[in-house]
Amino acid sequence: MIAEIICVGTELLMGQIVNTNAQFMAEKLAPLGVDLYRQQVVGDNPQRLTEAVLTALSRSDVVLFSGGLGPTEDDLTKETVAAAMGLDLVLYPEEWDRIVERFKGFGRKPTPNNKKQAMFPSKNCTILPNPRGTAPGCLMEKDGKAAILMPGPPRELRPMFTDYVMPYLEKRSGHRLYTHMLRIFGKGESDVEYELKDLIDSQTNPTLATYCETGEVKLRITAQARDDAEGEALLSPVVDEVERRFGDVVYSENDEELSAVCHRLLLEQGATLSCAESCTGGLLSSAFVDMGGSSAYFVEGDVTYANEAKMGSLGVKAETLERFTAVSEECAREMAVGMRNKARTDYALATTGYAGPDGEQVGLVYVSLAAPDGVQVKELHLTGDRNRIRRLAVLHALDLLRRELSLK
């Protein structure tokens, strides 16, 4: 089954709004066994939108639309698609009643132009409820083709797509794609691809593909199957082989980020954590507190940028700073130990380094982990701009903690 995405809105073309809907839908289509060949953005222009609709319907089985379902004159998606499919719009009284009730909940009355949101084809149409907005979606079908219309706001489109569109597409496609997304930290994309070349070249079901992200690699293993049991039977042997070859650099089989893995392990083990940061300036602490439930283990985070702060807050020795400088193995070690003692936590992470943009030693970073059984320090030589170096330092600190917790 071939699909196409058309996102409607001049504001998208002008860059006033980021088109997150296309990314969301594309990501959800692949596991449903739907082949997405094209995406496009069309402004609020009836002629150009008509051309886009007719072309898409001529070459695709399903066309998914976002946007243009509002009450104003430039909301043209429903009228344009219906005309292109030869379908007449009529008022659905029950939908108009729902819109009226929705407005009552807002303490308002709908205006006459809101009635267009209750207009749908008189036949070959399925209404898609929108509990988060006033514009219902719809599914129009004719001559084996389907047009699926959804509202533009992501908070309205996403639940509609998940609750109504995905079940329809899964039933229509007749099969699904099952995926394990492995995350790898400690090997580059070229190394991963080279070491798996035999599997990548020989496997047809499942297939393997690598994706590079900042500091890490994602390996997608995808199988086409009729049901969950068959999908897992196809995927498991390949996942096991990848993990056998790469060992503990594979840190997730389910697309969990490093911070999420550490978060889960800390909760499972009932352990506590604190962070002392210099070059990362709070990014490391944020990696934890961004997640709900982190208050169960995260006790304290200190940003100690100046030497005086390192000495005053963490107990780093003046002699250490004078002899080895603030960017050194010795300083990182004392920061982690001082943080652990101060916060009385099971574990403490510390970062110090030169993030740039200026200086001869830009990219030299030390990350440290103080644990009940000792202290680890890792020296890093990172590349990139200031933000990339800081982000990579956080990932290396998280990986130190992840490896330590995985031994428990």
HELIX and SHEET records of a PDB file:
HELIX    1   1 THR A   10  LEU A   13  1                                   4    
HELIX    2   2 THR A   20  LEU A   29  1                                  10    
HELIX    3   3 ALA A   30  LEU A   32  5                                   3    
HELIX    4   4 PRO A   46  ARG A   59  1                                  14    
HELIX    5   5 THR A   77  ALA A   84  1                                   8    
HELIX    6   6 PRO A   93  GLY A  105  1                                  13    
HELIX    7   7 PRO A  112  ALA A  118  5                                   7    
HELIX    8   8 PRO A  154  MET A  160  1                                   7    
HELIX    9   9 PHE A  161  VAL A  165  3                                   5    
HELIX   10  10 MET A  166  SER A  173  1                                   8    
HELIX   11  11 GLU A  189  GLU A  195  1                                   7    
HELIX   12  12 LYS A  197  SER A  202  1                                   6    
HELIX   13  13 ASP A  228  PHE A  246  1                                  19    
HELIX   14  14 GLY A  247  VAL A  249  5                                   3    
HELIX   15  15 LEU A  258  GLN A  269  1                                  12    
HELIX   16  16 LEU A  283  VAL A  289  1                                   7    
HELIX   17  17 SER A  294  ALA A  296  5                                   3    
HELIX   18  18 ASN A  307  LEU A  314  1                                   8    
HELIX   19  19 ALA A  318  PHE A  324  1                                   7    
HELIX   20  20 GLU A  329  ALA A  343  1                                  15    
HELIX   21  21 ARG A  386  SER A  406  1                                  21    
SHEET    1   A 6 ASP A  35  VAL A  42  0                                        
SHEET    2   A 6 ILE A   2  VAL A   8  1                                        
SHEET    3   A 6 VAL A  62  SER A  66  1                                        
SHEET    4   A 6 LYS A 145  MET A 150  1                                        
SHEET    5   A 6 GLY A 137  LYS A 142 -1                                        
SHEET    6   A 6 CYS A 125  LEU A 128 -1                                        
SHEET    1   B 2 LEU A  89  LEU A  91  0                                        
SHEET    2   B 2 MET A 119  PRO A 121 -1                                        
SHEET    1   C 4 THR A 207  GLU A 213  0                                        
SHEET    2   C 4 GLU A 216  ALA A 225 -1                                        
SHEET    3   C 4 ARG A 176  ILE A 184 -1                                        
SHEET    4   C 4 VAL A 250  SER A 252 -1                                        
SHEET    1   D 5 PHE A 298  VAL A 303  0                                        
SHEET    2   D 5 LEU A 273  GLU A 277  1                                        
SHEET    3   D 5 TYR A 347  GLY A 353  1                                        
SHEET    4   D 5 LEU A 364  ALA A 371 -1                                        
SHEET    5   D 5 GLY A 374  HIS A 381 -1                                        
END                                                                             
